[in-house]
Amino acid sequence: MNETSIRKKEHLDLCINEDVAFKSKTTGFERYDFLHDAITEVKIDKINFAGKFLKKKIDYPFLISCMTGGTNESEKINTKLAVVAEKLKIPVGVGSQRQALEDNNFEESYKIIRKNAPGVPVLGNIGAAEVVKYKSSQKFQKLVDLIEADAMVVHVNPLQELIQHEGNPNFRGLLKNISKLVKNLNVPVIIKEVGSGISVRVTKRLLEAGVFGIDVAGAGGTSWAGVELLRNDVNTENYFWDWGLPTSFCIKEISKLKNNYKFTIIGSGGINTSIDAAKAFALGADLVASARTVLKELDKNGVDGVIDLIDNWFTDLKKIMYLTGSNSLKQFKKNKIIRKELLY
Ligand SMILES: Cc1cc2nc3c(=O)[nH]c(=O)nc-3n(C[C@H](O)[C@H](O)[C@H](O)COP(=O)(O)O)c2cc1C
């Protein structure tokens, strides 16, 4: 195994077996409640989540977040995640394809996703550090082609690069290279964080650069500073464990930009329950995404466990939509949620 494969394996092990959640900072979802509609006329059986994402039909606006690739273990995990995605007709992301840039030993661990999920949107993934390092977009187009990706996700993770021993926090030229990618790739580009969130100011600059979507990956879920601190085996009582903008704040704030820009918002970072997912939609997310909770469920209860988990989340969401008088997610995004301090 090369250095990147070993790191990927350590990430998986830590995310499955250790507590790598934020310590005291939360997503902020717990600060909201739903606005009950005592005269709801919604027909719960008529609520339908089917729609289109990246020109493909999907049954739920739920994305299995980019997680893994580049190790034997990840090939098995990706196979299962792809089976879930195809069964539920939901989009799925691959983990960082950096390995595939470096050598072709692990190409199969990425390709396996498309093989098992031929009919759904599949998202490629690469880190900001690589986007800065390689000037030519051709290399990234190859990554798109490798998995017949429907979009390319660039993860921006300055905190993780800073804390990781072998990390590369040099992002100089990133925005320029992102606009180059937008122009040169034959698929849309989505920008995601990995748990520190994306602000309105950053979103604006990215939208001006032409990106298709923003996955906020805000604070309150998995702490990637936490994962790296545990890997480094240093004092984990570290201020940076809890660094970042809470997921609820990011979704609510950047959704205001919809008045001026056309783009897709993916709400993620600590989407661990049906209620988290519902609040993310109510605050403005077009899709929600989840990583560690899905991984842990897969580890514990396999493919069927993950399918049940996601099905159950959307069953709960229907109940919440019924109780808030929302026939559609579009209606659900309009004033159906309230900050708790206003209730008392
Ligand atoms: C095991 C694991 C590996 C991950 N690897 C990647 C990756 O390669 N690329 C990426 O963009 N995000 C990666 N992430 C970050 C997630 O996509 C997500 O943004 C982050 O964990 C926050 O979501 P969560 O709170 O639902 O876990 C990974 C997450 C996990 C749990």
The ligand as a MOL file (V3000), in Angstrom:
LIG
                    3D

  0  0  0     0  0            999 V3000
M  V30 BEGIN CTAB
M  V30 COUNTS 31 33 0 0 0
M  V30 BEGIN ATOM
M  V30 1 C -14.5100 7.7410 5.8450 0
M  V30 2 C -14.7260 9.0840 5.1970 0
M  V30 3 C -13.9320 9.4500 4.1290 0
M  V30 4 C -14.1060 10.6780 3.4990 0
M  V30 5 N -13.3850 10.9990 2.3860 0
M  V30 6 C -13.7060 12.0950 1.6470 0
M  V30 7 C -13.1210 12.3290 0.3790 0
M  V30 8 O -12.2970 11.5610 -0.0980 0
M  V30 9 N -13.5030 13.4430 -0.3010 0
M  V30 10 C -14.4250 14.3200 0.2010 0
M  V30 11 O -14.7890 15.3010 -0.4640 0
M  V30 12 N -14.9640 14.1340 1.4080 0
M  V30 13 C -14.6510 13.0370 2.1450 0
M  V30 14 N -15.2600 12.8190 3.3500 0
M  V30 15 C -16.0580 13.9020 3.9640 0
M  V30 16 C -17.5430 13.7090 3.7800 0
M  V30 17 O -17.9040 13.6680 2.4190 0
M  V30 18 C -18.3440 14.7950 4.5150 0
M  V30 19 O -18.1990 16.0310 3.8550 0
M  V30 20 C -17.9730 14.9950 5.9660 0
M  V30 21 O -17.6280 13.7710 6.5970 0
M  V30 22 C -19.1130 15.6380 6.7550 0
M  V30 23 O -20.2900 14.8720 6.6840 0
M  V30 24 P -20.8180 13.9110 7.8650 0
M  V30 25 O -20.9450 14.7600 9.0840 0
M  V30 26 O -22.1270 13.3820 7.3570 0
M  V30 27 O -19.8020 12.8130 8.0300 0
M  V30 28 C -15.0960 11.5800 3.9850 0
M  V30 29 C -15.9080 11.1980 5.0660 0
M  V30 30 C -15.7460 9.9590 5.6720 0
M  V30 31 C -16.6290 9.5940 6.8310 0
M  V30 END ATOM
M  V30 BEGIN BOND
M  V30 1 1 1 2
M  V30 2 1 2 3
M  V30 3 2 2 30
M  V30 4 2 3 4
M  V30 5 1 4 5
M  V30 6 1 4 28
M  V30 7 2 5 6
M  V30 8 1 6 7
M  V30 9 1 6 13
M  V30 10 2 7 8
M  V30 11 1 7 9
M  V30 12 1 9 10
M  V30 13 2 10 11
M  V30 14 1 10 12
M  V30 15 2 12 13
M  V30 16 1 13 14
M  V30 17 1 14 15
M  V30 18 1 14 28
M  V30 19 1 15 16
M  V30 20 1 16 17
M  V30 21 1 16 18
M  V30 22 1 18 19
M  V30 23 1 18 20
M  V30 24 1 20 21
M  V30 25 1 20 22
M  V30 26 1 22 23
M  V30 27 1 23 24
M  V30 28 2 24 25
M  V30 29 1 24 26
M  V30 30 1 24 27
M  V30 31 2 28 29
M  V30 32 1 29 30
M  V30 33 1 30 31
M  V30 END BOND
M  V30 END CTAB
M  END
